[in-house]
Amino acid sequence: MKLKELLNKQKYSIHGHLDLDQSVVHFTDSSSVVKKGSCFIAVSGSCVDGHDYSKEAISLGASFLVVEKLLDIKIPQILVSDTKEILTLWSSLFFDRPSSKIKIMGVTGTNGKTTTAALIQHILNSVSDCGVIGTLEASWGKNVRKVNNTTPGVLLLNQLLSEMVHDNVPYCVMEVSSHALSQGRVSDIEFDAALFTNLSQDHLDYHGTMDSYFKAKKKLFDLFPSVKQRCINGDDEYGQKLIKNYPDSIKIGLDSSFDVYAKNIKLSLKDSQFDLCFKNKVVTVESPLICLHNIYNVLLAFSACLSMEVVLDDCVKALKTFPLVPGRLEFQRNELGLYVFIDYAHTPDAFYQVFKSLEPLKESRIITVFGCGGDRDRTKRKDMGQYASQYSDVLFLTQDNPRTESPDQIMSDVDEGIRGLIEGESYFYIENREEAIEKALNEAKQGDVVLILGKGHEDYQIIGKEYLPFSDKKVVSQWLKNKKQVIH
């Protein structure tokens, strides 16, 4: 694409000799991926300033830079007022506005985004083709791409959508994080539907207050004229606030006042069943997902698919073959009679929802392994500790991505919620996560529930600034292999 086409209707000034008729074949805001002939866009972020990496970009072959302030360099510069806005615009133009050529459903909320998105993709794949972009990966058809953020940067996001469009994929479901909405990563995406799961305490280290956090999520509903349908969890406090603004949305919940609702719910440690009501029609739904919060995820996914004109019976049929989502109450099969689950729960409300659902279903004890992430919202640690100790018969506190924070400080914060609720031979602090998981499994007896919370699908442990290979699932699998009880 020619440079003059990318700069069309933009306010800019050129410093140094630059041919506007030249073709731009590669541009990036990451200096580490610059190659010969690249354009480096120096974006000022919340943590780092791209202008500080200009020399690295030049050394790797950048031919010109887009900047917000003139730098003392020897290659041409395009001076603009907002490089982030330029990156967003160029990403869309370069890939020929792919979001306008595919129906995109955006899922936002604190918990449930990944499972809801996976459900939507699975259902739509049963009748058509659907891509997904989210925490676990970006995938469509046989294509799988690893992504580093729940919602990728704007350049990668448009590239992924462009590839889906090229492959004639008509639908894409995308997890949309509050960070992405705050940072404008999706500001040029043409969403067709917006979905809201729930909102509870998380990311306050970034947003500051719950009100600010909610306003960030709400942008998905407020700022995109392309949105034709909104699906909202009406049983959630913040969902009710959204419904007041958007009364014509599809409202889901456990009450007959909602458009799509569930009744006669039957839960077990292996699956769930309920009657789904929609437009005077009642169908019995069998789901391989356990716990009440997953009923909401199913209702929201069905609502989105119904808005895309999928027949309700097709939704029900597809759900029966839905595979477990990695790290989302993922059951680890065994012949020891243990109910071992790996889950990504890392907020107070996620803890509460998991424990509240499992407590009445347990056959024996609940044994829990968890930790809290370092360099993140400290205010949620006490509540997480309180819920874990309140519902667990045995508790193992351990590391969960301590990053640069002292593990002792993290433990001290969590311990404020645990103190007095569980102690003695029922409460252990084991810094090494692998050892903590193994000790929890060794402690378990037939009928016990073993909950390993916090990391879910992650295949690393962040210690300091280093990403070290680590997987809860691999630790459990190895332990089961050692017991010679693995089922293939």
C-alpha distance (Angstrom), angle and dihedral (degrees) to the residues before:
residue distance angle dihedral
M1 . . .
K2 3.79 . .
L3 3.79 118.5 .
K4 3.81 92.0 -127.0
E5 3.82 89.6 58.1
L6 3.80 91.2 53.3
L7 3.80 91.1 48.2
N8 3.79 95.3 44.5
K9 3.83 112.0 134.1
Q10 3.82 91.4 1.1
K11 3.80 125.1 124.1
Y12 3.79 109.6 -123.5
S13 3.77 145.4 134.5
I14 3.80 126.6 -142.5
H15 3.79 120.6 -137.1
G16 3.81 113.2 -167.7
H17 3.80 128.0 11.9
L18 3.79 112.9 -47.7
D19 3.81 128.0 162.1
L20 3.81 109.7 -137.9
D21 3.81 89.9 -160.1
Q22 3.80 92.3 62.3
S23 3.79 118.6 110.2
V24 3.78 119.2 -113.3
V25 3.79 107.3 -142.6
H26 3.79 99.5 167.9
F27 3.79 136.6 18.1
T28 3.80 132.4 165.5
D29 3.78 144.3 168.1
S30 3.82 91.4 -143.0
S31 3.79 113.4 85.2
S32 3.81 91.1 -160.3
V33 3.82 92.8 68.0
V34 3.80 97.3 44.2
K35 3.82 114.0 126.4
K36 3.78 134.8 -178.5
G37 3.78 110.1 -55.2
S38 3.82 95.7 14.2
C39 3.75 125.5 142.3
F40 3.80 110.9 -132.0
I41 3.81 115.4 -151.0
A42 3.81 109.4 -155.8
V43 3.80 104.6 -144.6
S44 3.79 120.8 -173.1
G45 3.81 106.7 -137.1
S46 3.79 133.6 -175.8
C47 3.81 92.2 -97.4
V48 3.81 107.2 21.7
D49 3.80 137.0 26.5
G50 3.80 114.9 -133.8
H51 3.79 90.1 -150.1
D52 3.81 87.6 70.7
Y53 3.81 89.2 62.9
S54 3.79 97.1 51.6
K55 3.81 94.6 106.2
E56 3.80 91.1 51.6
A57 3.81 89.6 50.5
I58 3.80 91.4 49.8
S59 3.81 92.1 48.3
L60 3.82 89.1 54.9
G61 3.80 92.6 52.9
A62 3.81 109.0 -86.8
S63 3.83 108.8 165.4
F64 3.82 96.7 -162.0
L65 3.81 140.3 -2.4
V66 3.78 135.8 -136.7
V67 3.81 108.4 -143.6
E68 3.80 143.8 170.4
K69 3.80 92.1 -144.9
L70 3.80 129.1 30.8
L71 3.78 114.4 -103.2
D72 3.79 131.2 -153.3
I73 3.80 95.4 -109.7
K74 3.80 136.2 124.8
I75 3.80 100.4 -128.5
P76 3.84 126.8 79.6
Q77 3.79 120.0 -81.2
I78 3.79 132.2 -159.8
L79 3.78 109.8 -149.2
V80 3.83 116.1 -149.2
S81 3.78 134.7 162.6
D82 3.82 96.5 -122.1
T83 3.81 121.9 24.1
K84 3.80 92.2 -177.9
E85 3.80 89.0 59.4
I86 3.81 90.3 48.8
L87 3.81 91.1 50.5
T88 3.81 90.6 51.3
L89 3.80 93.6 47.5
W90 3.78 95.5 44.2
S91 3.81 92.6 47.4
S92 3.78 90.9 56.3
L93 3.82 95.8 41.9
F94 3.81 94.9 44.5
F95 3.80 91.6 55.9
D96 3.83 92.8 40.7
R97 3.82 97.4 -108.5
P98 3.82 96.5 -65.7
S99 3.82 94.9 -178.3
S100 3.81 89.0 67.6
K101 3.81 90.5 59.4
I102 3.81 100.5 52.5
K103 3.81 132.2 50.9
I104 3.80 106.8 -111.8
M105 3.79 126.5 -163.5
G106 3.80 115.4 -165.3
V107 3.81 118.9 -155.2
T108 3.79 119.0 -162.2
G109 3.80 135.0 169.9
T110 3.79 138.4 98.0
N111 3.80 100.0 -87.3
G112 3.80 134.1 17.8
K113 3.81 100.0 34.3
T114 3.80 95.6 118.7
T115 3.80 96.4 46.3
T116 3.81 93.1 43.6
A117 3.81 91.5 49.5
A118 3.81 91.4 47.5
L119 3.81 90.8 50.3
I120 3.80 92.0 51.0
Q121 3.79 92.3 48.8
H122 3.80 92.1 48.6
I123 3.81 93.8 49.0
L124 3.80 94.6 45.6
N125 3.80 90.9 46.0
S126 3.81 88.0 57.7
V127 3.81 90.4 62.4
S128 3.82 103.6 20.5
D129 3.83 137.2 -17.1
C130 3.80 127.2 -63.7
G131 3.76 134.5 176.5
V132 3.79 126.5 -152.5
I133 3.80 132.2 -152.1
G134 3.77 116.7 -170.6
T135 3.77 152.7 100.8
L136 3.79 96.1 -43.1
E137 3.80 100.6 41.2
A138 3.76 147.2 -60.1
S139 3.79 111.0 -93.8
W140 3.78 142.9 162.7
G141 3.79 129.0 162.7
K142 3.79 106.1 -26.1
N143 3.80 92.7 -25.3
V144 3.80 119.8 108.3
R145 3.81 125.3 178.0
K146 3.77 125.5 -178.2
V147 3.81 113.7 -132.1
N148 3.80 127.2 -164.7
N149 3.80 97.9 -147.5
T150 3.79 134.4 43.6
T151 3.80 86.0 -117.7
P152 3.82 110.8 26.1
G153 3.78 124.8 -134.5
V154 3.78 115.7 -79.0
L155 3.82 95.2 -102.6
L156 3.81 95.5 52.2
L157 3.80 90.6 40.7
N158 3.80 93.0 58.0
Q159 3.79 91.0 43.3
L160 3.82 91.3 54.4
L161 3.80 92.4 47.3
S162 3.81 89.8 47.8
E163 3.80 90.8 54.4
M164 3.82 90.7 49.9
V165 3.80 90.6 50.3
H166 3.81 89.9 48.8
D167 3.81 88.8 53.1
N168 3.82 91.1 50.6
V169 3.81 94.7 -114.4
P170 3.83 106.4 161.9
Y171 3.83 98.9 -163.8
C172 3.78 138.7 43.0
V173 3.80 128.6 -179.4
M174 3.78 115.9 -158.7
E175 3.78 134.1 -168.9
V176 3.80 107.2 -132.9
S177 3.80 115.4 -159.1
S178 3.79 126.4 -155.8
H179 3.81 88.5 -119.3
A180 3.80 90.9 56.1
L181 3.79 91.6 49.3
S182 3.82 92.7 46.8
Q183 3.79 93.2 46.8
G184 3.81 95.5 46.3
R185 3.81 95.2 -117.4
V186 3.81 91.6 141.4
S187 3.81 100.0 31.4
D188 3.81 93.1 115.3
I189 3.82 96.2 42.5
E190 3.81 116.0 112.5
F191 3.80 102.7 -139.1
D192 3.80 117.8 -166.6
A193 3.80 96.1 -167.5
A194 3.82 135.3 21.2
L195 3.81 121.7 -154.8
F196 3.82 128.7 -167.2
T197 3.81 120.5 -161.2
N198 3.83 104.9 176.7
L199 3.79 142.0 -62.8
S200 3.80 129.6 -125.4
Q201 3.78 137.3 144.9
D202 3.79 115.0 -47.6
H203 3.80 138.7 118.2
L204 3.81 93.3 23.7
D205 3.80 87.2 140.5
Y206 3.83 84.0 69.9
H207 3.82 104.8 29.9
G208 3.79 99.0 33.8
T209 3.81 98.6 -148.8
M210 3.79 138.1 33.3
D211 3.80 89.4 -116.7
S212 3.80 91.2 56.3
Y213 3.81 90.0 45.2
F214 3.82 91.0 51.9
K215 3.80 92.5 47.2
A216 3.81 89.0 54.5
K217 3.81 91.5 52.7
K218 3.79 91.6 43.8
K219 3.80 90.8 61.4
L220 3.81 88.9 79.0
F221 3.80 87.7 64.3
D222 3.80 99.0 37.2
L223 3.80 108.7 39.3
F224 3.81 106.0 46.9
P225 3.83 116.3 78.9
S226 3.80 88.8 -174.3
V227 3.83 92.0 69.6
K228 3.79 108.7 109.3
Q229 3.79 99.4 171.9
R230 3.80 135.1 32.8
C231 3.82 123.4 -163.9
I232 3.80 115.7 -165.5
N233 3.81 136.7 -177.6
G234 3.80 99.9 -124.1
D235 3.81 93.9 -170.2
D236 3.79 89.9 66.6
E237 3.81 119.0 90.2
Y238 3.79 92.9 -131.3
G239 3.78 91.6 40.5
Q240 3.80 87.7 60.9
K241 3.81 89.1 55.1
L242 3.80 90.0 52.9
I243 3.79 91.6 48.9
K244 3.80 90.4 56.3
N245 3.81 87.8 58.7
Y246 3.80 94.0 40.7
P247 3.82 108.5 31.9
D248 3.82 91.8 164.1
S249 3.81 92.3 62.2
I250 3.81 122.7 113.5
K251 3.80 103.2 -98.8
I252 3.80 121.6 -155.9
G253 3.79 132.6 -170.7
L254 3.79 145.3 105.6
D255 3.80 96.6 -70.9
S256 3.79 128.8 88.9
S257 3.80 90.0 -127.6
F258 3.81 89.4 74.4
D259 3.81 125.8 85.8
V260 3.80 93.6 -123.7
Y261 3.79 117.0 24.8
A262 3.79 142.7 159.7
K263 3.81 128.8 -131.5
N264 3.82 137.2 168.6
I265 3.81 90.6 38.2
K266 3.80 117.8 -170.3
L267 3.81 117.4 -171.3
S268 3.80 131.7 -172.8
L269 3.78 137.6 163.7
K270 3.80 89.2 -98.9
D271 3.81 107.0 41.1
S272 3.80 144.9 -26.8
Q273 3.78 139.2 -121.7
F274 3.79 133.3 -164.6
D275 3.77 144.2 153.0
L276 3.80 113.7 -104.1
C277 3.80 117.3 -152.0
F278 3.79 122.6 -158.2
K279 3.80 128.4 156.9
N280 3.81 94.7 -16.4
K281 3.78 90.5 -49.6
V282 3.81 121.2 117.6
V283 3.81 122.1 -163.9
T284 3.79 129.8 175.4
V285 3.79 111.4 -121.2
E286 3.80 123.9 -157.1
S287 3.80 113.9 -163.7
P288 3.81 130.9 -174.8
L289 3.83 87.3 -150.2
I290 3.78 119.5 96.4
C291 3.82 132.8 -148.7
L292 3.78 132.0 44.3
H293 3.81 96.4 -91.7
N294 3.80 88.6 63.1
I295 3.81 90.0 57.4
Y296 3.80 86.1 62.7
N297 3.81 90.8 47.9
V298 3.80 90.6 52.5
L299 3.82 92.3 47.5
L300 3.79 91.5 50.5
A301 3.81 92.8 46.7
F302 3.81 91.6 48.9
S303 3.82 89.8 49.4
A304 3.79 91.7 53.3
C305 3.80 92.2 48.0
L306 3.80 91.9 46.6
S307 3.81 88.2 52.9
M308 3.81 86.5 54.8
E309 3.84 87.5 55.3
V310 3.81 96.6 -106.1
V311 3.81 111.4 154.4
L312 3.82 113.5 -110.1
D313 3.82 93.2 -127.7
D314 3.81 89.3 55.9
C315 3.81 89.7 53.7
V316 3.81 91.2 51.2
K317 3.80 92.7 47.5
A318 3.80 93.8 48.3
L319 3.81 93.4 50.0
K320 3.81 91.2 63.6
T321 3.82 90.3 66.2
F322 3.81 96.4 41.9
P323 3.82 109.9 134.2
L324 3.79 120.9 -135.8
V325 3.79 113.6 -89.0
P326 3.82 110.9 -119.6
G327 3.79 110.5 -102.5
R328 3.80 95.2 0.3
L329 3.80 105.7 113.3
E330 3.79 83.9 -46.2
F331 3.80 109.3 -175.8
Q332 3.80 115.1 -136.9
R333 3.79 106.0 -144.2
N334 3.80 117.2 -133.8
E335 3.80 143.0 148.8
L336 3.79 95.4 -126.7
G337 3.79 94.7 87.9
L338 3.81 91.2 -113.3
Y339 3.79 124.2 140.6
V340 3.81 100.4 -143.9
F341 3.80 115.7 178.2
I342 3.81 129.8 -179.2
D343 3.79 113.3 -157.8
Y344 3.79 138.0 174.6
A345 3.83 93.9 -138.9
H346 3.80 106.4 143.6
T347 3.80 104.7 151.4
P348 3.82 131.0 74.4
D349 3.81 93.0 -111.7
A350 3.81 93.1 47.5
F351 3.81 88.6 52.1
Y352 3.80 91.1 48.5
Q353 3.82 93.9 48.6
V354 3.81 93.6 49.5
F355 3.81 94.9 45.7
K356 3.81 94.3 42.0
S357 3.81 90.6 53.6
L358 3.80 97.5 43.1
E359 3.80 99.1 42.4
P360 3.83 96.7 74.6
L361 3.82 91.2 41.8
K362 3.78 99.0 52.2
E363 3.79 119.6 113.6
S364 3.79 93.8 -160.3
R365 3.82 133.4 -17.7
I366 3.79 134.0 -9.2
I367 3.81 112.8 -134.5
T368 3.79 113.7 -170.1
V369 3.80 133.6 -163.6
F370 3.80 117.6 -171.6
G371 3.78 147.3 136.8
C372 3.80 137.8 -176.8
G373 3.79 127.3 -111.9
G374 3.79 119.2 -106.0
D375 3.82 124.2 -124.3
R376 3.80 89.2 24.5
D377 3.81 137.4 101.3
R378 3.81 104.7 -39.3
T379 3.80 94.1 -171.8
K380 3.82 93.8 73.7
R381 3.81 95.6 55.6
K382 3.78 97.3 80.8
D383 3.82 92.3 51.8
M384 3.80 91.9 47.7
G385 3.79 89.6 51.6
Q386 3.79 91.0 48.2
Y387 3.82 94.7 51.7
A388 3.81 92.3 44.6
S389 3.81 93.3 50.8
Q390 3.80 93.9 41.3
Y391 3.81 94.2 56.2
S392 3.83 102.7 28.5
D393 3.77 126.2 87.2
V394 3.80 91.2 -163.3
L395 3.80 123.9 21.2
F396 3.80 131.6 -163.0
L397 3.80 114.7 -170.2
T398 3.80 113.7 -162.1
Q399 3.81 145.3 145.6
D400 3.79 125.1 -54.0
N401 3.80 111.6 176.7
P402 3.82 97.2 -43.1
R403 3.80 90.1 -177.4
T404 3.81 110.1 -178.8
E405 3.80 95.6 -24.1
S406 3.80 122.4 102.7
P407 3.84 111.1 -100.6
D408 3.80 87.6 -142.4
Q409 3.81 90.5 58.6
I410 3.80 91.4 49.4
M411 3.80 91.2 48.9
S412 3.79 91.2 48.5
D413 3.82 91.3 53.4
V414 3.82 92.2 48.6
D415 3.79 92.3 44.0
E416 3.81 90.5 62.3
G417 3.81 87.7 71.1
I418 3.79 95.4 41.5
R419 3.79 100.5 46.9
G420 3.79 112.6 113.5
L421 3.81 95.7 4.0
I422 3.79 98.6 79.5
E423 3.79 128.2 5.9
G424 3.79 147.4 139.8
E425 3.80 116.6 41.0
S426 3.80 90.9 -4.2
Y427 3.81 98.1 62.1
F428 3.79 125.1 60.9
Y429 3.79 134.4 171.9
I430 3.80 111.3 -153.2
E431 3.79 113.5 169.2
N432 3.81 95.5 -161.1
R433 3.81 105.8 77.9
E434 3.81 95.7 -155.9
E435 3.80 90.8 53.5
A436 3.81 91.3 46.7
I437 3.82 92.1 53.1
E438 3.80 92.3 47.4
K439 3.81 92.3 49.4
A440 3.81 90.5 49.2
L441 3.79 90.7 51.9
N442 3.79 91.6 46.5
E443 3.80 88.7 51.8
A444 3.83 92.8 51.8
K445 3.78 123.3 99.6
Q446 3.80 131.9 -169.0
G447 3.80 110.8 -60.3
D448 3.79 95.3 21.2
V449 3.79 122.2 129.5
V450 3.80 113.8 -134.2
L451 3.81 112.1 -162.8
I452 3.80 117.5 -167.0
L453 3.79 104.8 -171.2
G454 3.78 139.0 -174.0
K455 3.78 110.1 32.3
G456 3.79 103.3 51.3
H457 3.80 110.0 163.8
E458 3.82 95.7 3.6
D459 3.80 116.2 125.3
Y460 3.79 97.1 -164.0
Q461 3.79 143.7 58.2
I462 3.81 116.9 -141.8
I463 3.79 110.1 -141.1
G464 3.77 114.0 170.8
K465 3.79 102.5 -30.0
E466 3.79 93.5 -40.4
Y467 3.80 124.3 106.7
L468 3.80 107.0 -142.7
P469 3.82 121.6 -169.0
F470 3.80 110.1 -101.6
S471 3.79 136.2 145.3
D472 3.80 128.8 -178.1
K473 3.79 88.6 -154.6
K474 3.80 93.3 53.8
V475 3.80 91.1 49.8
V476 3.81 90.6 52.3
S477 3.81 92.5 44.3
Q478 3.79 91.8 51.1
W479 3.79 91.4 48.5
L480 3.81 90.6 51.1
K481 3.80 91.0 47.4
N482 3.74 89.6 53.1
K483 3.79 87.1 53.4
K484 3.81 87.8 49.1
Q485 3.77 89.9 -131.2
V486 3.79 103.1 115.5
I487 3.80 118.0 134.4
H488 3.79 115.3 -148.6
